[in-house]
Amino acid sequence: MSHRVIGSLAVAASALALADCATNMSPPLTGYLCCNLSVSSDVIYASNPLGGTLARAGESVRIEQTKRNAYFWGYIGDNYVGFTDDVTPGSSNATAPLEWMRRIVVQEDPRKQLSAWPVDVRNAVLSGRVFVGMTKPQVLMALGYPSLDLTPAQVSADTWKYNSVRDDQPLELRFGANEQLAAVEGPQALKTQVEFLR
């Protein structure tokens, strides 16, 4: 089992252990999921490792509880889900996890934007996959934000890196000067998982 998977399981166990002493958020954080995100053991991680069940862009979100502004609990649709900042755990900067939550919980339903894109892009996003030529906003909606620890510049970077729950080597998405996806590089199993065949 990889170190990242073991670490993720430890974070999930910690989040569940802390759930009984969480405080209610007033008001709750509500909106829509910005993008497709992977749910592993009923938890969404800030590092956004690929794999697991897909929570879909545009689903309604209601975050009701928090612990130390680093662990959050609430609903995506009818499903109870935990959210945790596994990139900067224990950080004294309490705003970082809240900023992350406000990035992934947006006020406007992204499906409005999705409906205006070409049909092959819509199909790719709906399946949580990408293809060369997609724009950064389209890739973001399909796969979510790249891993913050591997891509500190986030969406402004020319290369987005994603970890996997099953592989220690990250997937790299390279964008050209026109900010369109130019290449997908990494382990073949990961590439097969995210590449949309047209």
Contact map, one row per residue, 1 for C-alpha under 8 A:
111011000000000000000000000000000000000000000000000000000000000000000000000000000000000000000000000000000000000000000000000000000000000000000000000000000000000000000000000000000000000000000000000000
111111000000000000000000000000000000000000000000000000000000000000000000000000000000000000000000000000000000000000000000000000000000000000000000000000000000000000000111000000000000000000000000000000
111111100000000000000000000000000000000000000000000000000000000000000000000000000000000000000000000000000000000000000000000000000000000000000000000000000000000000000001000000000000000000000000000000
011111110000000000000000000000000000000000000000000000000000000000000000000000000000000000000000000000000000000000000000000000000000000000000000000000000000000000001001000000000000000000000000000000
111111111000000000000000000000000000000000000000000000000000000000000000000000000000000000000000000000000000000000000000000000000000000000000000000000000000000000001100000000000000000000000000000000
111111111100000000000000000000000000000000000000000000000000000000000000000000000000000000000000000000000000000000000000000000000000000000000000000000000000000000000000000000000000000000000000000000
001111111110000000000000000000000000000000000000000000000000000000000000000000000000000000000000000000000000000000000000000000000000000000000000000000000000000000000000000000000000000000000000000000
000111111111000000000000000000000000000000000000000000000000000000000000000000000000010000000000000000000000000000000000000000000000000000000000000000000000000000000000000000000000000000000000000000
000011111111100000000000000000000000000000000000000000000000000000000000000000000000000000000000000000000000000000000000000000000000000000000000000000000000000000000000000000000000000000000000000000
000001111111110000000000000000000000000000000000000000000000000000000000000000000000000000000000000000000000000000000000000000000000000000000000000000000000000000000000000000000000000000000000000000
000000111111111000000000000000000000000000000000000000000000000000000000000000000001010000000000000000000000000000000000000000000000000000000000000000000000000000000000000000000000000000000000000000
000000011111111100000000000000000000000010100000000000000000000000000000000000000000000000000000000000000000000000000000000000000000000000000000000000000000000000000000000000000000000000000000000000
000000001111111110000000000000000000000000000000000000000000000000000000000000000000000000000000000000000000000000000000000000000000000000000000000000000000000000000000000000000000000000000000000000
000000000111111111000000000000000000000000000000000000000000000000000000000000000000000000000000000000000000000000000000000000000000000000000000000000000000000000000000000000000000000000000000000000
000000000011111111100000000000000000000000000000000000000000000000000010000000000101000000000000000000000000000000000000000000000000000000000000000000000000000000000000000000000000000000000000000000
000000000001111111110000000000000000000000000000000000000000000000000000000000000000000000000000000000000000000000000000000000000000000000000000000000000000000000000000000000000000000000000000000000
000000000000111111110000000000000000000000000000000000000000000000000000000000000000000000000000000000000000000000000000000000000000000000000000000000000000000000000000000000000000000000000000000000
000000000000011111111100000000000000000000000000000000000000000000100000000000000000000000000000000000000000000000000000000000000000000000000000000000000000000000000000000000000000000000000000000000
000000000000001111111100000000000000000000000000000000000000000000100000100000000000000000000000000000000000000000000000000000000000000000000000000000000000000000000000000000000000000000000000000000
000000000000000111111100000000000000000000000000000000000000000000000000000000000000000000000000000000000000000000000000000000000000000000000000000000000000000000000000000000000000000000000000000000
000000000000000001111110000000000000000000000000000000000000000000100000000000000000000000000000000000000000000000000000000000000000000000000000000000000000000000000000000000000000000000000000000000
000000000000000001111111000000000000000000000000000000000000000011100000000000000000000000000000000000000000000000000000000000000000000000000000000000000000000000000000000000000000000000000000000000
000000000000000000001111100000000000000000000000000000000000000011100000000000000000000000000000000000000000000000000000000000000000000000000000000000000000000000000000000000000000000000000000000000
000000000000000000000111110100000000000000000000000000000000000111000000000000000000000000000000000000000000000000000000000000000000000000000000000000000000000000000000000000000000000000000000000000
000000000000000000000011111110000000000000000000000000000000001111000000000000000000000000000000000000000000000000000000000000000000000000000000000000000000000000000000000000000000000000000000000000
000000000000000000000001111100000000000000000000000000000000000100000000000000000000000000000000000000000000000000000000000000000000000000000000000000000000000000000000000000000000000000000000000000
000000000000000000000000111110000000000000000000000000000000000000000000000000000000000000000000000000000000000000000000000000000000000000000000000000000000000000000000000000000000000000000000000000
000000000000000000000001111111000000000000000000000000000000011110000000000000000000000000000000000000000000000000000000000000000000000000000000000000000000000000000000000000000000000000000000000000
000000000000000000000000101111100000000000000000000000000000111100000000000000000000000000000000000000001000000000000000000000000000000000000000000000000000000000000000000000000000000000000000000000
000000000000000000000000000111110000000000000000000000000001111000000000000000000000000000000000000000001010000000000000000000000000000000000000000000000000000000000000000000000000000000000000000000
000000000000000000000000000011111000000000000000000000000001110000000000000000000000000000000000000000001111100000000000000000000000000000000000000000000000000000000000000000000000000000000000000000
000000000000000000000000000001111100000000000000000000001111100000000000000000000000000000000000000000011111110000000000000000000000000000000000000000000000000000000000000000000000000000000000000000
000000000000000000000000000000111111000000000000000000011111100000000000000100000000000000000000000000011100110000000000000000000000000000000000000000000000000000000000000000000000000000000000000000
000000000000000000000000000000011111000000000000000000001100000000000000000000000000000000000000000000111100110000000000000000000000000000001001000000000000000000000000000000000000000000000000000000
000000000000000000000000000000001111100000000000000000011100000000000000000000000000000000000000000000010000010000000000000000000000000000011111000000000000000000000000000000000000000000000000000000
000000000000000000000000000000001111110000000000000001111000000000000000000000000000000000000000000000000000000000000000000010010000000000001111000000000000000000000000000000000000000000000000000000
000000000000000000000000000000000011111000010001000001111000000000000000000000000000000000000000000000000000000000000000000000000000000000000011000000000000000000000000000000000000000000000000000000
000000000000000000000000000000000001111100010001111111100000000000000000000000000000000000000000000000000000000000000000000000000000000000000000000000000000000000000000000000000000000000000000000000
000000000000000000000000000000000000111111111000001111100000000000000000000000000000000000000000000000000000000000000000000000000000000000000000000000000000000000000000000000000000000000000000000000
000000000000000000000000000000000000011111110000001110000000000000000000000000000000000000000000000000000000000000000000000000000000000000000000000000000000000000000000000000000000000000000000000000
000000000001000000000000000000000000001111100000000100000000000000000000000000000000000000000000000000000000000000000000000000000000000000000000000000000000000000000000000000000000000000000000000000
000000000000000000000000000000000000001111110000000000000000000000000000000000011100000000000000000000000000000000000000000000000000000000000000000000000000000000000000000000000000000000000000000000
000000000001000000000000000000000000001111111000000000000000000000000000000000001111000000000000000000000000000000000000000000000000000000000000000000000000000000000000000000000000000000000000000000
000000000000000000000000000000000000111101111101000000000000000000000000000000001111000000000000000000000000000000000000000000000000000000000000000000000000000000000000000000000000000000000000000000
000000000000000000000000000000000000001000111111100000000000000000000000000000000011110000000000000000000000000000000000000000000000000000000000000000000000000000000000000000000000000000000000000000
000000000000000000000000000000000000000000011111000000000000000000000000000000000011111000000000000100000000000000000000000000000000000000000000001100000000000000000000000000000000000000000000000000
000000000000000000000000000000000000000000001111100000000000000000000000000000000000111000000000000000000000000000000000000000000000000000000000011110000000000000100000000000000000000000000000000000
000000000000000000000000000000000000110000011111110000000000000000000000000000000000000000000000000000000000000000000000000000000000000000000001111000000000000001100000000000000000000000000000000000
000000000000000000000000000000000000010000001011111000000000000000000000000000000000000000000000000000000000000000000000000000000000000000000000001000000000000001111000000000000000000000000000000000
000000000000000000000000000000000000010000000001111100000000000000000000000000000000000000000000000000000000000000000000000000000000000000000010000000000000000001111000000000000000000000000000000000
000000000000000000000000000000000000011100000000111111000000000000000000000000000000000000000000000000000000000000000000000000000000000000000000000000000000000000011100000000000000000000000000000000
000000000000000000000000000000000000011110000000011111000000000000000000000000000000000000000000000000000000000000000000000000000000000000000000000000000000000000001000000000000000000000000000000000
000000000000000000000000000000000000011100000000001111100000000000000000000000000000000000000000000000000000000000000000000000000000000000000000000000000000000000000000000000000000000000000000000000
000000000000000000000000000000000001111000000000001111110000000000000000000000000000000000000000000000000000000000000000000000010000000000000000000000000000000000000000000000000000000000000000000000
000000000000000000000000000000000001111000000000000011111010000000000000000100000000000000000000000000000000000000000000000000000000000000000000000000000000000000000000000000000000000000000000000000
000000000000000000000000000000001011100000000000000001111110000000000000000000000000000000000000000000000000000000000000000001000000000000000000000000000000000000000000000000000000000000000000000000
000000000000000000000000000000011111100000000000000000111110000000000000000000000000000000000000000000000000011000000000000000000000000000001100000000000000000000000000000000000000000000000000000000
000000000000000000000000000000011110000000000000000000011111000000000000000000000000000000000000000000000000111000000000000000000000000000000000000000000000000000000000000000000000000000000000000000
000000000000000000000000000000011000000000000000000000111111100000000000000110000000000000000000000000000000000000000000000000000000000000000000000000000000000000000000000000000000000000000000000000
000000000000000000000000000001111000000000000000000000000111110000000000001110000000000000000000000000000000000000000000000000000000000000000000000000000000000000000000000000000000000000000000000000
000000000000000000000000000011111000000000000000000000000011111000000000011110000000000000000000000000001000000000000000000000000000000000000000000000000000000000000000000000000000000000000000000000
000000000000000000000000000111100000000000000000000000000001111100000000011100000000000000000000000000000000000000000000000000000000000000000000000000000000000000000000000000000000000000000000000000
000000000000000000000000100111000000000000000000000000000000111110000001111000000000000000000000000000000000000000000000000000000000000000000000000000000000000000000000000000000000000000000000000000
000000000000000000000001110110000000000000000000000000000000011111000001110000000000000000000000000000000000000000000000000000000000000000000000000000000000000000000000000000000000000000000000000000
000000000000000000000111100100000000000000000000000000000000001111100001110000000000000000000000000000000000000000000000000000000000000000000000000000000000000000000000000000000000000000000000000000
000000000000000000000111100000000000000000000000000000000000000111111111100000000000000000000000000000000000000000000000000000000000000000000000000000000000000000000000000000000000000000000000000000
000000000000000001101110000000000000000000000000000000000000000011111111000000000000000000000000000000000000000000000000000000000000000000000000000000000000000000000000000000000000000000000000000000
000000000000000000000000000000000000000000000000000000000000000001111110000000000000000000000100000000000000000000000000000000000000000000000000000000000000000000000000000000000000000000000000000000
000000000000000000000000000000000000000000000000000000000000000001111111000000000000000000000110110000000000000000000000000000000000000000000000000000000000000000000000000000000000000000000000000000
000000000000000000000000000000000000000000000000000000000000000001111111000000000001100011000100110000000000000000000000000000000000000000000000000000000000000000000000000000000000000000000000000000
000000000000001000000000000000000000000000000000000000000000000001111111100000000111100000000000000000000000000000000000000000000000000000000000000000000000000000000000000000000000000000000000000000
000000000000000000000000000000000000000000000000000000000000001111101111110000000111000000000000000000000000000000000000000000000000000000000000000000000000000000000000000000000000000000000000000000
000000000000000000100000000000000000000000000000000000000000001111000011111000011110000000000000000000000000000000000000000000000000000000000000000000000000000000000000000000000000000000000000000000
000000000000000000000000000000000000000000000000000000000000111110000001111100011100000000000000000000000000000000000000000000000000000000000000000000000000000000000000000000000000000000000000000000
000000000000000000000000000000000000000000000000000000000001111000000000111111111000000000000000000000000000000000000000000000000000000000000000000000000000000000000000000000000000000000000000000000
000000000000000000000000000000001000000000000000000000100011110000000000011111111000000000000000000000000000000000000000000000000000000000000000000000000000000000000000000000000000000000000000000000
000000000000000000000000000000000000000000000000000000000011100000000000001111100000000000000000000000000000000000000000000000000000000000000000000000000000000000000000000000000000000000000000000000
000000000000000000000000000000000000000000000000000000000000000000000000001111110000000000000000000000000000000000000000000000000000000000000000000000000000000000000000000000000000000000000000000000
000000000000000000000000000000000000000000000000000000000000000000000000001111111000000000000000000000000000000000000000000000000000000000000000000000000000000000000000000000000000000000000000000000
000000000000000000000000000000000000000001000000000000000000000000000000111101111100000000000000000000000000000000000000000000000000000000000000000000000000000000000000000000000000000000000000000000
000000000000000000000000000000000000000001110000000000000000000000000000111100111110000000000000000000000000000000000000000000000000000000000000000000000000000000000000000000000000000000000000000000
000000000000001000000000000000000000000001110000000000000000000000000011110000011111000000000000000000000000000000000000000000000000000000000000000000000000000000000000000000000000000000000000000000
000000000000000000000000000000000000000000111100000000000000000000000011100000001111100000000000000000000000000000000000000000000000000000000000000000000000000000000000000000000000000000000000000000
000000000010001000000000000000000000000000111100000000000000000000000111000000000111110000000000100000000000000000000000000000000000000000000000000000000000000000000000000000000000000000000000000000
000000000000000000000000000000000000000000001110000000000000000000000110000000000011111110000000100000000000000000000000000000000000000000000000000000000000000000000000000000000000000000000000000000
000000010010000000000000000000000000000000001110000000000000000000000000000000000001111110000000000000000000000000000000000000000000000000000000000000000000000000000000000000000000000000000000000000
000000000000000000000000000000000000000000000110000000000000000000000000000000000000111110000000000000000000000000000000000000000000000000000000000110000000000000000000000000000000000000000000000000
000000000000000000000000000000000000000000000000000000000000000000000000000000000000111111100000000000000000000000000000000000000000000000000000000000000000000000000000000000000000000000000000000000
000000000000000000000000000000000000000000000000000000000000000000000100000000000000111111100000000000000000000000000000000000000000000000000000000000000000000000000000000000000000000000000000000000
000000000000000000000000000000000000000000000000000000000000000000000100000000000000000111110000000000000000000000000000000000000000000000000000000000000000000000000000000000000000000000000000000000
000000000000000000000000000000000000000000000000000000000000000000000000000000000000000111111100000000000000000000000000000000000000000000000000000000000000000000000000000000000000000000000000000000
000000000000000000000000000000000000000000000000000000000000000000000000000000000000000001111100000000000000000000000000000000000000000000000000000000000000000000000000000000000000000000000000000000
000000000000000000000000000000000000000000000000000000000000000000000000000000000000000000111111000000000000000000000000000000000000000000000000000000000000000000000000000000000000000000000000000000
000000000000000000000000000000000000000000000000000000000000000000011100000000000000000000111111110000000000000000000000000000000000000000000000000000000000000000000000000000000000000000000000000000
000000000000000000000000000000000000000000000000000000000000000000001000000000000000000000001111111000000000000000000000000000000000000000000000000000000000000000000000000000000000000000000000000000
000000000000000000000000000000000000000000000000000000000000000000000000000000000000000000001111111100000000000000000000000000000000000000000000000000000000000000000000000000000000000000000000000000
000000000000000000000000000000000000000000000000000000000000000000001100000000000001100000000111111110000000000000000000000000000000000000000000000000000000000000000000000000000000000000000000000000
000000000000000000000000000000000000000000000000000000000000000000001100000000000000000000000111111111000000000000000000000000000000000000000000000000000000000000000000000000000000000000000000000000
000000000000000000000000000000000000000000000000000000000000000000000000000000000000000000000011111111100000000000000000000000000000000000000000000000000000000000000000000000000000000000000000000000
000000000000000000000000000000000000000000000100000000000000000000000000000000000000000000000001111111110000000000000000000000000000000000000000000000000000000000000000000000000000000000000000000000
000000000000000000000000000000000000000000000000000000000000000000000000000000000000000000000000111111111000000000000000000000000000000000000000000000000000000000000000000000000000000000000000000000
000000000000000000000000000000000000000000000000000000000000000000000000000000000000000000000000011111111100000000000000000000000000000000000000000000000000000000000000000000000000000000000000000000
000000000000000000000000000000000100000000000000000000000000000000000000000000000000000000000000001111111100000000000000000000000000000000000000000000000000000000000000000000000000000000000000000000
000000000000000000000000000000011110000000000000000000000000000000000000000000000000000000000000000111111100000000000000000000000000000000000000000000000000000000000000000000000000000000000000000000
000000000000000000000000000011111100000000000000000000000000100000000000000000000000000000000000000011111110000000000000000000000000000000000000000000000000000000000000000000000000000000000000000000
000000000000000000000000000000111100000000000000000000000000000000000000000000000000000000000000000001111111100000000000000000000000000000000000000000000000000000000000000000000000000000000000000000
000000000000000000000000000001110000000000000000000000000000000000000000000000000000000000000000000000001111100000000000000000000000000000000000000000000000000000000000000000000000000000000000000000
000000000000000000000000000000110000000000000000000000000000000000000000000000000000000000000000000000000111110000000000000000000000000000000000000000000000000000000000000000000000000000000000000000
000000000000000000000000000000111100000000000000000000000100000000000000000000000000000000000000000000000111111110000000000000000000000000000000000000000000000000000000000000000000000000000000000000
000000000000000000000000000000011110000000000000000000001100000000000000000000000000000000000000000000000001111111000000000000000000000000000000000000000000000000000000000000000000000000000000000000
000000000000000000000000000000000000000000000000000000001100000000000000000000000000000000000000000000000000111111100000000000000000000000000000000000000000000000000000000000000000000000000000000000
000000000000000000000000000000000000000000000000000000000000000000000000000000000000000000000000000000000000111111110000000000000000000000000000000000000000000000000000000000000000000000000000000000
000000000000000000000000000000000000000000000000000000000000000000000000000000000000000000000000000000000000111111111000000000000000000000000000000000000000000000000000000000000000000000000000000000
000000000000000000000000000000000000000000000000000000000000000000000000000000000000000000000000000000000000011111111000010000000000000000000000000000000000000000000000000000000000000000000000000000
000000000000000000000000000000000000000000000000000000000000000000000000000000000000000000000000000000000000001111111000010000000000000000000000000000000000000000000000000000000000000000000000000000
000000000000000000000000000000000000000000000000000000000000000000000000000000000000000000000000000000000000000111111100000000000000000000000000000000000000000000000000000000000000000000000000000000
000000000000000000000000000000000000000000000000000000000000000000000000000000000000000000000000000000000000000011111110110000000000000000000000000000000000000000000000000000000000000000000000000000
000000000000000000000000000000000000000000000000000000000000000000000000000000000000000000000000000000000000000000011111110000000000000000000000000000000000000000000000000000000000000000000000000000
000000000000000000000000000000000000000000000000000000000000000000000000000000000000000000000000000000000000000000001111111000000000000000000000000000000000000000000000000000000000000000000000000000
000000000000000000000000000000000000000000000000000000000000000000000000000000000000000000000000000000000000000000000111111100000000000000000000000000000000000000000000000000000000000000000000000001
000000000000000000000000000000000000000000000000000000000000000000000000000000000000000000000000000000000000000000001111111110000100010001000000000000000000000000000000000000000000000000000000000000
000000000000000000000000000000000000000000000000000000000000000000000000000000000000000000000000000000000000000001101111111111000000000000000000000000000000000000000000000000000000000000000000000000
000000000000000000000000000000000000000000000000000000000000000000000000000000000000000000000000000000000000000000000011111111100000000000000000000000000000000000000000000000000000000000000000000000
000000000000000000000000000000000000000000000000000000000000000000000000000000000000000000000000000000000000000000000001111111111110000000000100000000000000000000000000000000000000000000000000000100
000000000000000000000000000000000001000000000000000000000000000000000000000000000000000000000000000000000000000000000000111111111100000001101110000000000000000000000000000000000000000000000000000000
000000000000000000000000000000000000000000000000000000010000000000000000000000000000000000000000000000000000000000000000011111111000000000000100000000000000000000000000000000000000000000000000000000
000000000000000000000000000000000000000000000000000000000000000000000000000000000000000000000000000000000000000000000000001111111000000000000100000000000000000000000000000000000000000000000000000000
000000000000000000000000000000000001000000000000000001000000000000000000000000000000000000000000000000000000000000000000000111111100000000000110000000000000000000000000000000000000000000000000010000
000000000000000000000000000000000000000000000000000000000000000000000000000000000000000000000000000000000000000000000000000111111110000000000110000000000000000000000000000000000000000000000000111100
000000000000000000000000000000000000000000000000000000000000000000000000000000000000000000000000000000000000000000000000100110011111010000100110000000000000000000000000000000000000000000000000011100
000000000000000000000000000000000000000000000000000000000000000000000000000000000000000000000000000000000000000000000000000100001111110000000000000000000000000000000000000000000000100000000000001110
000000000000000000000000000000000000000000000000000000000000000000000000000000000000000000000000000000000000000000000000000000000111110000000000000000000000000000000000000000000001111100000000000000
000000000000000000000000000000000000000000000000000000000000000000000000000000000000000000000000000000000000000000000000000000000011111000000000000000000000000000000000000000000001110000000000000000
000000000000000000000000000000000000000000000000000000000000000000000000000000000000000000000000000000000000000000000000100000000111111101100000000000000000000000000000000000000001100000000000000000
000000000000000000000000000000000000000000000000000000000000000000000000000000000000000000000000000000000000000000000000000000000000111111100000000000000000000000000000000000000011100000000000000000
000000000000000000000000000000000000000000000000000000000000000000000000000000000000000000000000000000000000000000000000000000000000011111110000000000000010000000000000000000100011100000000000000000
000000000000000000000000000000000000000000000000000000000000000000000000000000000000000000000000000000000000000000000000000000000000001111111000000000000000000000000000000000000000000000000000000000
000000000000000000000000000000000000000000000000000000000000000000000000000000000000000000000000000000000000000000000000100010000000011111111100000000000000000000000000000000000000000000000000000000
000000000000000000000000000000000000000000000000000000000000000000000000000000000000000000000000000000000000000000000000000010000100011111111111000000000000000000000000000000000000100000000000000000
000000000000000000000000000000000010000000000000000000000000000000000000000000000000000000000000000000000000000000000000000000000000000111111111100000000000000000000000000000000000000000000000000000
000000000000000000000000000000000111000000000000000000001000000000000000000000000000000000000000000000000000000000000000000010000000000011111111000000000000000000000000000000000000000000000000000000
000000000000000000000000000000000011000000000000000000001000000000000000000000000000000000000000000000000000000000000000000111111100000001111111000000000000000000000000000000000000000000000000000000
000000000000000000000000000000000011100000000000010000000000000000000000000000000000000000000000000000000000000000000000000010011100000000111111110000000000000000000000000000000000000000000000000000
000000000000000000000000000000000111100000000001000000000000000000000000000000000000000000000000000000000000000000000000000000000000000000111111110000000000000000000000000000000000000000000000000000
000000000000000000000000000000000000000000000001000000000000000000000000000000000000000000000000000000000000000000000000000000000000000000010011111100000110000000000000000000000000000000000000000000
000000000000000000000000000000000000000000000011000000000000000000000000000000000000000000000000000000000000000000000000000000000000000000000011111101100110000111000000000000000000000000000000000000
000000000000000000000000000000000000000000000111100000000000000000000000000000000000000000000000000000000000000000000000000000000000000000000000111111110100000111100000000000000000000000000000000000
000000000000000000000000000000000000000000000110000000000000000000000000000000000000001000000000000000000000000000000000000000000000000000000000111111111100000000000000000000000000000000000000000000
000000000000000000000000000000000000000000000010000000000000000000000000000000000000001000000000000000000000000000000000000000000000000000000000001111110000000000000000000000000000000000000000000000
000000000000000000000000000000000000000000000000000000000000000000000000000000000000000000000000000000000000000000000000000000000000000000000000011111110000000011000000000000000000000000000000000000
000000000000000000000000000000000000000000000000000000000000000000000000000000000000000000000000000000000000000000000000000000000000000000000000011111111100101110000000000000000000000000000000000000
000000000000000000000000000000000000000000000000000000000000000000000000000000000000000000000000000000000000000000000000000000000000000000000000001111111100000000000000000000000000000000000000000000
000000000000000000000000000000000000000000000000000000000000000000000000000000000000000000000000000000000000000000000000000000000000000000000000000100111111100000000000000000000000000000000000000000
000000000000000000000000000000000000000000000000000000000000000000000000000000000000000000000000000000000000000000000000000000000000000000000000111100111111100100000000000000000000000000000000000000
000000000000000000000000000000000000000000000000000000000000000000000000000000000000000000000000000000000000000000000000000000000000000100000000110000001111110100000000000000000000000000000000000000
000000000000000000000000000000000000000000000000000000000000000000000000000000000000000000000000000000000000000000000000000000000000000000000000000000001111110000000000000000000000000000000000000000
000000000000000000000000000000000000000000000000000000000000000000000000000000000000000000000000000000000000000000000000000000000000000000000000000000101111111100000000000000000000000000000000000000
000000000000000000000000000000000000000000000000000000000000000000000000000000000000000000000000000000000000000000000000000000000000000000000000000000000011111100000000000001110010000000000000000000
000000000000000000000000000000000000000000000000000000000000000000000000000000000000000000000000000000000000000000000000000000000000000000000000000000100000111110000000000111100000000000000000000000
000000000000000000000000000000000000000000000000000000000000000000000000000000000000000000000000000000000000000000000000000000000000000000000000011000100110111111000000000111000000000000000000000000
000000000000000000000000000000000000000000000000000000000000000000000000000000000000000000000000000000000000000000000000000000000000000000000000011001100000001111100000011110000000000000000000000000
000000000000000000000000000000000000000000000001110000000000000000000000000000000000000000000000000000000000000000000000000000000000000000000000011001000000000111110000011100000000000000000000000000
000000000000000000000000000000000000000000000011110000000000000000000000000000000000000000000000000000000000000000000000000000000000000000000000001000000000000011111011111000000000000000000000000000
000000000000000000000000000000000000000000000000111000000000000000000000000000000000000000000000000000000000000000000000000000000000000000000000000000000000000001111111111000000000000000000100000000
000110000000000000000000000000000000000000000000111100000000000000000000000000000000000000000000000000000000000000000000000000000000000000000000000000000000000000111110000000000000000000000000000000
010010000000000000000000000000000000000000000000001000000000000000000000000000000000000000000000000000000000000000000000000000000000000000000000000000000000000000011111000000000000000000000000000000
010000000000000000000000000000000000000000000000000000000000000000000000000000000000000000000000000000000000000000000000000000000000000000000000000000000000000000111111110000000000000000000000000000
011100000000000000000000000000000000000000000000000000000000000000000000000000000000000000000000000000000000000000000000000000000000000000000000000000000000000000110111110000000000000000000000000000
000000000000000000000000000000000000000000000000000000000000000000000000000000000000000000000000000000000000000000000000000000000000000000000000000000000000000000110011111000000000000001100000000000
000000000000000000000000000000000000000000000000000000000000000000000000000000000000000000000000000000000000000000000000000000000000000000000000000000000000000011110011111100000000000001100000000000
000000000000000000000000000000000000000000000000000000000000000000000000000000000000000000000000000000000000000000000000000000000000000000000000000000000000000011110000111110000000000111100110000000
000000000000000000000000000000000000000000000000000000000000000000000000000000000000000000000000000000000000000000000000000000000000000000000000000000000000001111000000011111000000000111000000000000
000000000000000000000000000000000000000000000000000000000000000000000000000000000000000000000000000000000000000000000000000000000000000000000000000000000000001110000000001111100000111110000000000000
000000000000000000000000000000000000000000000000000000000000000000000000000000000000000000000000000000000000000000000000000000000000000000000000000000000000011100000000000111110000111110000000000000
000000000000000000000000000000000000000000000000000000000000000000000000000000000000000000000000000000000000000000000000000000000000000100000000000000000000011000000000000011111111111000000000000000
000000000000000000000000000000000000000000000000000000000000000000000000000000000000000000000000000000000000000000000000000000000000000000000000000000000000010000000000000001111111110000000000000000
000000000000000000000000000000000000000000000000000000000000000000000000000000000000000000000000000000000000000000000000000000000000000000000000000000000000000000000000000000111111000000000000000000
000000000000000000000000000000000000000000000000000000000000000000000000000000000000000000000000000000000000000000000000000000000000000000000000000000000000000000000000000000111111000000000000000000
000000000000000000000000000000000000000000000000000000000000000000000000000000000000000000000000000000000000000000000000000000000000001100000000000000000000010000000000000000111111100000000000000000
000000000000000000000000000000000000000000000000000000000000000000000000000000000000000000000000000000000000000000000000000000000001111100000000000000000000000000000000000000111111110000000000000000
000000000000000000000000000000000000000000000000000000000000000000000000000000000000000000000000000000000000000000000000000000000011111100100000000000000000000000000000000011110011111100000000000000
000000000000000000000000000000000000000000000000000000000000000000000000000000000000000000000000000000000000000000000000000000000001100000000000000000000000000000000000000011110001111100000000000000
000000000000000000000000000000000000000000000000000000000000000000000000000000000000000000000000000000000000000000000000000000000001000000000000000000000000000000000000000011100000111110000000000000
000000000000000000000000000000000000000000000000000000000000000000000000000000000000000000000000000000000000000000000000000000000001000000000000000000000000000000000000001111000000111111000010001000
000000000000000000000000000000000000000000000000000000000000000000000000000000000000000000000000000000000000000000000000000000000000000000000000000000000000000000000000001111000000001111100010000000
000000000000000000000000000000000000000000000000000000000000000000000000000000000000000000000000000000000000000000000000000000000000000000000000000000000000000000000000111100000000000111110110000000
000000000000000000000000000000000000000000000000000000000000000000000000000000000000000000000000000000000000000000000000000000000000000000000000000000000000000000000000111000000000000011111110000000
000000000000000000000000000000000000000000000000000000000000000000000000000000000000000000000000000000000000000000000000000000000000000000000000000000000000000000000000000000000000000001111111000000
000000000000000000000000000000000000000000000000000000000000000000000000000000000000000000000000000000000000000000000000000000000000000000000000000000000000000000000000000000000000000000111111100000
000000000000000000000000000000000000000000000000000000000000000000000000000000000000000000000000000000000000000000000000000000000000000000000000000000000000000000010000001000000000000001111111110000
000000000000000000000000000000000000000000000000000000000000000000000000000000000000000000000000000000000000000000000000000000000000000000000000000000000000000000000000001000000000000111111111111000
000000000000000000000000000000000000000000000000000000000000000000000000000000000000000000000000000000000000000000000000000000000000000000000000000000000000000000000000000000000000000000011111111000
000000000000000000000000000000000000000000000000000000000000000000000000000000000000000000000000000000000000000000000000000000001000000000000000000000000000000000000000000000000000000000001111111000
000000000000000000000000000000000000000000000000000000000000000000000000000000000000000000000000000000000000000000000000000000011100000000000000000000000000000000000000000000000000000000000111111100
000000000000000000000000000000000000000000000000000000000000000000000000000000000000000000000000000000000000000000000000000000001110000000000000000000000000000000000000000000000000000100000011111110
000000000000000000000000000000000000000000000000000000000000000000000000000000000000000000000000000000000000000000000000000100001110000000000000000000000000000000000000000000000000000000000000011111
000000000000000000000000000000000000000000000000000000000000000000000000000000000000000000000000000000000000000000000000000000000010000000000000000000000000000000000000000000000000000000000000001111
000000000000000000000000000000000000000000000000000000000000000000000000000000000000000000000000000000000000000000000001000000000000000000000000000000000000000000000000000000000000000000000000000111
